[in-house]
């Protein structure tokens, strides 16, 4: 499978540039234009985005909250675009990593086969794999957990994309791809020592890649857009670990 839709020379230059950012800063934010140049800007985005309309509620939120929907998939990925499913199982984080919901096996419905077999899904994971492997100068084979999230807010009731607060995910690195932003808020903050870097993923395809070992992160609450009674934020997150 071809990893990129652009020319090989432009693709290699982009990969090297983004990887240098991750090496130097611990993260890289790429606006949608760069990502779309690599994976395409066609109807594949709309087709893949339909999967977010079939995300079950996350029943591990506290106090009966119902603002998060998600699916979860376990894969093996290598440079060159080879993506293979691993047996489905529970998602686990230590309580030290996630004091909100860590220390227990969380059972989520798997990402459906037609979803992960779509060309865009595979292209995004392949792009992330190339960047992470190049940036960290580590072997190119990874375990990758992929999460599809929808955060839903209603009028007078904001919703938190990261109810655990400032944290690490407990992985080597992760990538966030924005699919839909129909809200206010959702500002990502990255913490590197005493420095705080903020950005908002607001356009379809906006992407953030983070070395999870070097930076902490959180995302601010979302609210409905002005004159709206509800709002939502849809992202695909790819976690890389051994």
C-alpha positions as CSV (number, residue, x, y, z in Angstrom):
1,X,0.0,0.0,0.0
2,X,1.3,3.5,-0.8
3,X,1.6,5.6,2.3
4,X,1.3,9.0,0.7
5,X,-0.6,10.6,-2.1
6,X,1.9,13.4,-2.7
7,X,5.2,13.1,-4.5
8,X,7.8,11.0,-2.8
9,X,10.2,13.9,-2.6
10,X,7.6,16.2,-0.9
11,X,6.5,13.4,1.4
12,X,10.0,12.7,2.6
13,X,10.7,16.4,3.2
14,X,7.5,16.8,5.2
15,X,8.3,13.7,7.3
16,X,11.8,14.9,8.0
17,X,10.6,18.4,9.0
18,X,7.8,17.1,11.3
19,X,10.1,14.5,12.8
20,X,12.7,17.3,13.6
21,X,10.0,19.2,15.4
22,X,9.1,16.2,17.6
23,X,12.8,15.6,18.3
24,X,13.5,19.2,19.2
25,X,10.3,20.3,20.9
26,X,8.7,17.0,22.0
27,X,5.6,17.7,19.7
28,X,4.6,18.9,16.3
29,X,1.3,20.6,15.3
30,X,0.5,20.4,11.6
31,X,-2.4,22.3,10.0
32,X,-4.8,20.4,7.9
33,X,-3.2,21.4,4.5
34,X,-0.1,19.3,5.2
35,X,-2.0,16.3,6.3
36,X,-4.4,16.5,3.4
37,X,-1.6,16.7,1.0
38,X,-0.4,13.3,2.2
39,X,-3.6,11.4,2.7
40,X,-5.9,13.2,0.3
41,X,-8.8,15.6,0.8
42,X,-11.5,13.7,-1.0
43,X,-14.7,12.0,0.1
44,X,-12.8,9.5,2.1
45,X,-13.0,11.9,5.1
46,X,-16.8,12.0,5.0
47,X,-17.0,8.2,4.5
48,X,-14.7,7.5,7.5
49,X,-16.4,10.2,9.6
50,X,-19.6,8.3,9.5
51,X,-18.1,5.8,12.0
52,X,-18.4,8.5,14.7
53,X,-22.2,8.3,14.4
54,X,-22.0,4.7,15.8
55,X,-19.9,5.3,18.8
56,X,-21.3,3.8,22.1
57,X,-21.4,5.8,25.3
58,X,-18.3,5.6,27.5
59,X,-19.7,4.2,30.8
60,X,-16.6,4.7,32.8
61,X,-17.2,8.4,33.3
62,X,-17.9,9.5,36.9
63,X,-21.2,10.6,38.4
64,X,-23.2,9.3,35.6
65,X,-21.9,11.7,33.0
66,X,-22.6,10.8,29.4
67,X,-20.5,13.3,27.4
68,X,-18.1,10.9,25.8
69,X,-18.6,8.3,23.1
70,X,-15.8,6.0,21.9
71,X,-14.5,2.9,20.2
72,X,-11.1,1.3,20.6
73,X,-8.9,-0.9,18.4
74,X,-5.6,-2.7,18.9
75,X,-3.2,-2.9,16.0
76,X,0.3,-3.7,14.9
77,X,1.9,-1.1,12.5
78,X,5.2,-0.8,10.7
79,X,6.8,1.8,8.5
80,X,5.7,1.2,5.0
81,X,2.0,1.1,5.8
82,X,1.5,-2.5,7.1
83,X,-1.4,-2.3,9.6
84,X,-2.7,-5.5,11.2
85,X,-5.3,-6.0,13.9
86,X,-4.4,-7.5,17.2
87,X,-6.9,-9.5,19.3
88,X,-9.4,-7.2,20.9
89,X,-9.1,-6.7,24.7
90,X,-9.7,-4.2,27.5
91,X,-8.0,-0.9,27.7
92,X,-5.9,-0.4,30.8
93,X,-3.9,2.5,32.3
94,X,-2.2,2.5,35.7
95,X,-3.8,4.7,38.4
96,X,-0.5,6.7,38.5
97,X,-1.0,7.5,34.8
98,X,-4.7,8.1,34.9
99,X,-6.1,8.8,38.4
100,X,-9.5,9.3,37.0
101,X,-10.1,5.9,35.4
102,X,-6.9,4.0,35.8
103,X,-6.3,0.7,37.6
104,X,-9.2,-1.1,36.0
105,X,-9.8,-2.9,32.7
106,X,-12.1,-0.7,30.6
107,X,-14.1,-2.7,28.0
108,X,-15.0,-0.7,24.9
109,X,-16.6,-1.8,21.7
110,X,-14.0,-2.5,18.9
111,X,-13.5,-0.3,15.9
112,X,-15.5,-2.0,13.1
113,X,-13.6,-3.8,10.4
114,X,-14.8,-1.6,7.5
115,X,-13.6,1.4,9.5
116,X,-10.1,0.3,10.0
117,X,-9.8,-1.2,6.6
118,X,-10.7,2.2,4.9
119,X,-7.9,3.8,2.9
120,X,-8.0,7.0,5.0
121,X,-7.8,5.2,8.3
122,X,-4.8,3.2,7.2
123,X,-3.1,6.2,5.5
124,X,-3.4,8.3,8.8
125,X,-1.9,5.5,10.9
126,X,0.8,4.9,8.3
127,X,1.7,8.6,8.3
128,X,1.8,8.7,12.1
129,X,4.0,5.6,12.1
130,X,6.5,7.2,9.7
131,X,6.7,10.4,11.7
132,X,7.0,8.7,15.1
133,X,9.6,6.1,13.9
134,X,11.7,8.8,12.2
135,X,11.4,11.3,15.1
136,X,12.4,8.8,17.8
137,X,14.9,6.9,15.7
138,X,13.5,3.6,17.0
139,X,12.6,0.4,15.3
140,X,9.7,0.8,13.0
141,X,7.4,-1.8,14.4
142,X,4.8,-0.6,17.0
143,X,1.8,-1.6,18.9
144,X,-0.9,1.0,18.1
145,X,-4.1,1.6,20.0
146,X,-6.6,3.7,18.1
147,X,-9.4,5.6,19.8
148,X,-12.3,7.2,18.1
149,X,-13.8,9.9,20.4
150,X,-16.8,12.1,20.3
151,X,-17.2,14.6,23.1
152,X,-20.7,16.1,23.4
153,X,-21.6,19.3,25.2
154,X,-25.0,20.8,25.8
155,X,-26.2,24.4,26.7
156,X,-25.1,25.2,30.2
157,X,-23.2,21.9,30.6
158,X,-19.6,21.9,29.2
159,X,-17.9,18.6,28.5
160,X,-14.3,17.6,29.2
161,X,-12.2,15.8,26.6
162,X,-9.7,15.0,29.3
163,X,-11.5,14.5,32.7
164,X,-8.3,13.2,34.2
165,X,-6.8,16.7,33.9
166,X,-3.1,17.3,33.2
167,X,-1.6,13.9,32.5
168,X,0.5,11.5,30.4
169,X,-1.2,8.6,28.5
170,X,1.6,6.2,29.5
171,X,2.7,5.5,25.9
172,X,5.8,6.4,23.9
173,X,4.0,8.8,21.6
174,X,0.5,9.7,20.3
175,X,-1.1,11.4,17.4
176,X,-4.4,13.3,17.4
177,X,-6.4,13.9,14.1
178,X,-9.4,16.2,14.2
179,X,-12.4,15.1,12.2
180,X,-15.0,17.6,13.3
181,X,-15.2,20.7,15.5
182,X,-18.7,22.0,16.1
183,X,-18.1,23.8,19.4
184,X,-16.1,26.3,21.3
185,X,-13.1,25.5,23.5
186,X,-11.2,22.2,23.2
187,X,-7.9,24.0,23.5
188,X,-5.0,21.6,23.9
189,X,-2.2,22.6,26.4
190,X,1.2,20.9,26.5
191,X,3.4,21.1,29.5
192,X,7.2,21.0,29.2
193,X,8.7,21.9,32.6
194,X,7.4,25.3,33.4
195,X,6.5,26.1,29.8
196,X,2.9,25.8,28.6
197,X,2.2,25.5,24.9
198,X,-1.4,25.9,23.7
199,X,-3.1,25.2,20.4
200,X,-6.6,24.4,19.2
201,X,-7.4,21.8,16.5
202,X,-10.2,23.4,14.7
203,X,-10.0,22.3,11.0
204,X,-10.6,18.9,9.7
205,X,-7.2,17.2,9.4
206,X,-5.4,19.4,12.0
207,X,-3.0,17.0,13.6
208,X,-0.9,17.0,16.8
209,X,1.9,14.5,17.4
210,X,3.4,14.3,20.9
211,X,6.3,12.5,22.6
212,X,4.3,11.3,25.6
213,X,7.5,10.6,27.6
214,X,8.5,14.3,27.5
215,X,5.3,16.3,27.8
216,X,2.1,16.4,29.8
217,X,-1.1,17.4,28.2
218,X,-4.8,18.3,28.7
219,X,-7.7,19.6,26.7
220,X,-10.0,22.3,27.9
221,X,-13.8,21.9,28.2
222,X,-15.9,22.3,25.1
223,X,-19.1,24.3,24.9
224,X,-21.8,24.6,22.2
225,X,-20.9,27.3,19.6
226,X,-22.7,30.6,19.9
227,X,-26.5,30.4,19.4
228,X,-26.3,26.6,19.5
229,X,-27.8,24.2,22.1
230,X,-25.3,21.4,21.6
231,X,-21.7,21.0,20.4
232,X,-19.3,18.2,19.7
233,X,-15.6,17.4,19.0
234,X,-14.6,14.3,17.0
235,X,-11.0,13.1,17.0
236,X,-9.0,10.0,16.2
237,X,-6.1,9.3,18.5
238,X,-3.3,6.8,17.8
239,X,-1.2,5.6,20.7
240,X,2.3,4.1,20.0
241,X,4.0,1.8,22.5
242,X,6.1,-1.4,22.6
